[in-house]
Amino acid sequence: MLRGTLTAIALLLCVTLSAQVTEHAIIEADTVAYTYTPIDQATDAQMGSQGLGLRLNRYLTLSADDPRRVKFSVVGAPAYSENTGWRLSAVATMHYRTPRVTTSHSLSLRAMASLKGCYTLMLDGVNQLDDGRHRFTYGGSFGFEPTYIYGLDFATSLENRRGEYTSQRFSGYFSYNYRLTNNLTIGVSADYLHDDIRRMDERAEAIIGTLESRYSGAGVGVNLSYSTCRTEDVNKRRGLYLHIAYMMRPKMLGTYGHTLHTVSITFDYYQPLWRGGLLALDIYGEHHSDNTPWMLRGELGGENRMRGYYRGRFNGNSLVAVQLELRQRVWEGLVVAGWGGCGTALSKGDIAAWSKLLPTYGVGLRWYFSPTSLVRVDYGMGKGCSAFVVGYTEAF
């Protein structure tokens, strides 16, 4: 009797006042009636980082059955990269739904300011019709960023003598994508870009010389995407993604006096391994026509590809980068990662050679709040350089 009474008291201490269920249990010769609150493991009511992330995701997005037609959210957080230094970013987002359309639309205003004097203001919008079959994206940005330049060809960049200038940039874009099948999408796009280079130091002036330091122009393009990717859980994603894009900047729509062409290809592949393990592969390439202004050419390095190199540490008309990353979930939303890869950027006149293939490798931590929301900390290393990154999305 005493044992049964103590057991009943212990069970009663674990209950809450809502969603309670009464059950009976037989302990030795005693029958104990107790009440408990069932925990639904499939909902965001469970404790832990994933439950927090699911609640946050529900708050920030507008689902089809949400009675409200408009929802606002504001999120801000610090981040770090070699390009910008420590920065504070804030995003104000409006999710809204129009009559007779079940898919929600979004409009986001993003602001960033860093201790190095960088600042950016961006507006992005997404509208979807017919359950996402028709997708319109549009937006624009204005920014001011101090930037380093090491050279305009591979040999000069390898000397590791940098110059500094500031770039003031305006841009606007519009794109329309049509989903042909569940996996295949085609699209068209148009943009406008104005880039003004200012405040060059002596080293930057020596590198750039008499080349143009300002560009304004519009472009039109087409793209094709194929994706079987799906996210199933924290650090559990599978499938492949292929994106091919072509952009032309006609002579009549720009100030440079030449028609410019750009082609880019992205291939990503994700394969779950053992429990909590994920193998991710990213292959990227882009090519710019020979007469492309130096400020519009491909840039190697940054927060996502060729981590370990300052963005633009190497630049050129042709660029390729490959990285293979192993991500291992170790507890709750905590994931450790290690990667290795290589890449190069070649200018007109550069001769391709194995010696110009640059290595990249590093380690990192991720803390997932939900299968798609995380904080990322990476430390990357390259040839004679290294970089530290704090961000809020996966590298790829």
N, C-alpha and C positions, 0 to 999 in steps of 0.2 A: 504493500500500500504506500509506504513512504517513498519507494523508488518511483512509483507511478506518479505520485503527487509532485515530486521534484522535476520529473520529465515534463509534466504538464505546465509547470511554472516556466521552465526554460523555453518551451515552445511558445507560450503566450508572450514572452518578452520579445520575440522576433517578428511579431505581426505589426501591420499598420492598420489604419482605420478605413482604408478603401480597398475595393476589389478583393474582399476577404471571402474565403471558402472554408466551410466547416467539414472536418473529416474525423474519423475514429481510428484509433490504433489500439491493438492489444499488446500490452507489455507484461510478460509473464502471465499472472492471473488477473491483472487489472485491465479494464477498458478505459481509455483516455479519450475524451473529446477535446479537440483543439482547433483553432482557427488560424489560417495563414493567408498571405497574399501571394498568389502565383506570379512568377516572373516570366514574362514572354521574351525568350532569347532572340526572337526575330524582330523586336521593335527597338526603338531608341530609348526605351525606358531603362534599359540595363545600365549599370554603372560602368565607368571606365572611359578611356579616351575615345573609343569608337562611338559610344553612346553620345558623348559630348559633340563629336563631329557630326553625327546624324541630326542632332537637334539644331546645331548651327546651320547645317545645310538646308533643313526644313524651313528655318527662319529666313534665310537669305534667298530662297527660290520660291517661285509661285507655281504650285502644282495645278493640274487640270481641275481638281475638285475643290480648290480653295475658293471660298465665297467672295474673297476680296479680288478686285480687278487690278489693284495697284499695290505694290509693296516696295518700301524703301529700306536701304541698309547703308551703313557707313562703317568701313573697316580701315584701320591704320596700323602700321607696324614698321620697325626699323629693318634695314637690310644693308648688305655690304658687298662690294666688288672692287677689283683693282681699278676699274675705270672711274667709278663715281666716288669711291671711299664710302664712309658711312652715310646713309641716306634715310630719310623718312618718307614713306609712301602712304598715301591715303586714297581710298576708292569709295565713291558714292555711287550706288547702283539703284536704278529703278526697274523693277520687273512689272510688266503690265500686260493685260490681255484685252484684245479688242472684241467687239460683238461677233458672234458666229465663228470665232477662231479659238480652238481649244489649246493651241500651243502658245506659251507665253513669249513675249518679246522683252528685250532689255536695252537699257541705255545707261552707260557708265561714264563717269567723270573721274579721271585719275590725275593726281598731282604728286610730284616728286621733287624733293630738294635735298641737296647733299652739302656736307661740310667743305667740299672742294669748289663749291660755287655752281654746281650743275642744278638746273631746274627744268622740269618738263610738265606740260599740261596737255592732257589727251582726252578726247571725247570719242567713244566707240558705241555703236548701236548695232543690234541684231534684230531682224524681223523675219518671222517664219510663217509660211502659209501652207495649207493642205498637209497638216501633220508633219511639217518640216521638209516636204518635198521641194518647196521653193524657199531659198534662204538668201536674204539680203543683208549685207554688212556694209557699214559706212563709218566714217569718222575723220578726225584730223588731229594734228598735234602742233605744238609750238615748244621749242626747247633751246637752251643755251648750255653748252658743255665744253669745258676745257679738255683737250684731247692731246695725246702724245702721238708722234710719228717717228718712225725709225728709218724708213727708206721707202723708195718706190720700186725697188727690185730686190731679189733675194739676197744678193751679196751685201748690199748696203744695209739692209735690215739686220743681217747677221752680225754686224759690227757692234750692235747694242749701244749705239749713241743716239739718244732720242732728242727730238725737238718738241716744242709745245705750241699749240695754237688753240683758239677757241672757235667753235662752230655754232652758228645760229641757224636753226633749221625750222622751216614751215612745211607742213605736208597735209594732204587730204586724199582720201581714197573712197572708192565705191566698188562693190563686187556683187555679182549675182551668181548663185550656184543652184543647179538643178540636179536632183537625185534621180538618176536613171533607174537604178535598182537599189536594193538594200545596201549594197557595197560600193557601187560605182556612182561618181558624181562628176559633172562637168561644170565649168564656170567661165565667166568673162569678168574683166576688171578694168578699172581706169583709176589713175592717180595723178596728183600734181606734187612736185617737189621743188623747194627752194632752199639752197644751201649756200651760206655766206661764211667764208673763212676770214677770221680777224685775229689781230694781236699775235702774230707769229714772232717767235724769238729767233735769234740768229741761226741756230741749227735748223729750225723748221724752214726758214727762208733759203738756206743753202740746199736743202733737200728738194723743196718745191720749185725753186728758181723762178723762171718766168711763166710757169704753167698757170692756167686759169685758177682763180681762187673763188669763183662764184658760178653757180649753176641754177637755172630755173627751167622747168619744162614739165610737160605732161606725157603720160604713157598709157598705152592700152595693152591688154594681155588676155591670155586664155590659160586654163589649167584643167588638169584631169587628176582625180583622186580615186584610189581604190583602197578600201579598208575593211578588214575583218576583225579589228581590235575590239575587245570587250574587257571591261574591268569587273572582276568578280568579287574581290575582297582587297583588304590592305595588302599591298605588294603581291597581288595575284592578278596578272593580266596576261592575256594570250591573243595571238593573231599577228597580222602584218599590216603595214600602212605604206602606201606608195603614192607620192605626189609629184607631178611633173608640171612645171609652169614656164610660160614664155611671155616676155614683156618686150614691147617695142616702144621706143621714144622717138617719134618722127621728127625730122629736122625742122619742119614748119611749126612744131609745137614747143620748141626749146630755143635756148639762147646760145647753144654750143656750136651750131652750124653743121652738125652731123646727125644722121639717124643712128640710134643706139639699139643694141639687141642684148637681151639677157635670157639665159636658159638655166633653170635649176631643177635638181632631182633630189628627192628625199626618200629614203627607204628605212623603215623601222620594223624590227621583229621582236616579239616578246614570247618567251617560252617558260612556263612554270617548271621548276625542277622538283627537288625533294620538298618536304614540308617547310613552307615559309621561304623557299628559295625561288629566285626569278633571274633569268638570263635575258638581258636586253641588248640589242644590236642596233646601231645607228650608222647609216652611210649617207653622206651628203656631198653634193657637188654643184658647182655653179660656174658658168662661163659668160664673160662679157666681151663684146666686140672690141677689137683692137683700139678703136678711137674713143673708148669710154673715158671720161674725165677721171682723174685719180681719186676724187672724193666719192665716186659712185662704184668703185671696183670692190671686189670681194675682200672681206676682212677675216683673217684667221685669229681665233682666240675668243675669249669672253666667258660668260657664265654657263653656257650650255655645251658648246663644242670646243674641243681643244682647250679644256680647262687647264690652267697652269700658265697660259699666255695672256698677256694684256690684249684686249680686243683691238685688232689692227696692228698687232706686233709685227705680223707679216701680212702683206696685201698683194693683190695681183688680179690679172684678167681671168685667170683660171684658178679654181680652188677645189680641193677635195679633202674630206676628213672622215675617218672611220673610228668608231669607239665601241668597245664591248664592255658591258658592265654587269657585275654580279651583285644582286641585292638580296640580303638575307634578313628575314624578320626574326628578331630574337625575343621580343616580349611585347604583348599588347600592340601598340602602334609604333614601337621602336624598330627601326630598320638600319642595318649597317650596309655599306656599299663599297666596292672597290672596282676600279676600271683601268683600262689600258687602251691605247689607240695611237694613231698617227695621222698626219696630214701635211699638206704643203700648199703654198700659194705662189704662183708663177706669173710674172709679167711678160709683156711682149718682149721677145729677145732672150728671155731666160731659157736655158736648155734643161729639160727634164733629166734628173739623175737621182739614183737611190740616195746619194749623200744629202739631197735636199728634202728628204722625208723626215719630218720632225716628230719626236715621240711625245706622248702625253700619258700620264698615269696619276693616280691619286686615290684617296679614301674619303669617305663621308658618312654622315649620320642623317637620318630622316625621322621625324616624328609625325606620324599620320593622325589627324583628327577624324578622318573618314577615308574611305577608299580613294578619294580624289582631292583631299585637302591635307596639306602638310607643311612643315618647316624643314628646309634643307640646309645643311652645313657641309661644305666640301673644301678640301685642301688639295689643289692640283699642282703638279710639277711638270716642267718641260725642260727643254735644252737650255740650261743656264738661267732658269727663271722659275718662279712659283707664284701661286695666287690663292687667295682665300675668298670663299663665296658664302654668303648667307642669302637664301632666297625662299620663295613660297610656292614653287612648282618644281616638278621633276626636271632634270636636265633634258630628257626626251621621253 
